[in-house]
Amino acid sequence: MPSARAIAEALRESPGAAALLARWETSQTISRLLAPVARSVAPGMDLLAPGRCELRDGVVWIAVDSAAESAKLRQATPRLLAALSTHGLQVYEIKTRVQAGGSSYPGQGREEASSTGLPFAAVTDRGVSAVEHAAEELPDSALGRALRRLATTLARRRDGTTS
C-alpha cells in the first residue's frame, strides 16, 4: 500500500490535483493559525475540525454552528486577518456560514413549554392545516420529520388532548 507521502507526491504531478492539494494544505495552515484566536473569541469553536475553514479566491470561509459564533468572528476579523498576514498569507476577506444541524440551546425539542407555568398559545385549525400541508410537501428529511412532529403536536393541542 502506498504511503501518504507517495500519494501526495503523485497528486502534485497532476496540475489539477496539485492545485487542489495546495489549496487544501493552505486551508489547513489557516485553520491552525486561526484556531487559537477563534477559541479566545468563542470558547467552544474548533477550527481544526474537518470542513471548518476553506480558502477560495483569497477569501477564507469559516463554518460555524450558530449566528452568535458568526457575529463573534466578524467582530474579530481584524485580529484574524492580522494573524494570517503575520505568517505571510494573503487573505482579502473572512466570511462565515452557519452550518445547519447543530443546536447549542439546552432542552431544545422538549414537549413542555419553554416558559413553564404559562399556557401555550391558542392553536387554530388554519395553523394546524398550514403546518400539515408544509410537512406533506417536504421529502423525508430531518426538517420534514420535524414538521410532521410539529403538526401532530399542534393537532393534539388544538383537540385538547395535551396541554
Buried (B, 14 or more C-beta within 10 A) or exposed (E): EEEEEEEBEEBEEEEEEEEEBEBEEBBBBBBEBBBEBBBEBBEEBEBBEEEBBBBEEEEBBBBBBBEEBBBBBBEBBEBBBEBBEEEEBEBEEBBBEEEEEEEEEEEEEEEEEEEEEEEEEEBEEEBBEEBBEBBEEBEEEEEBEEBBEBBBBBBBBBEEEEE
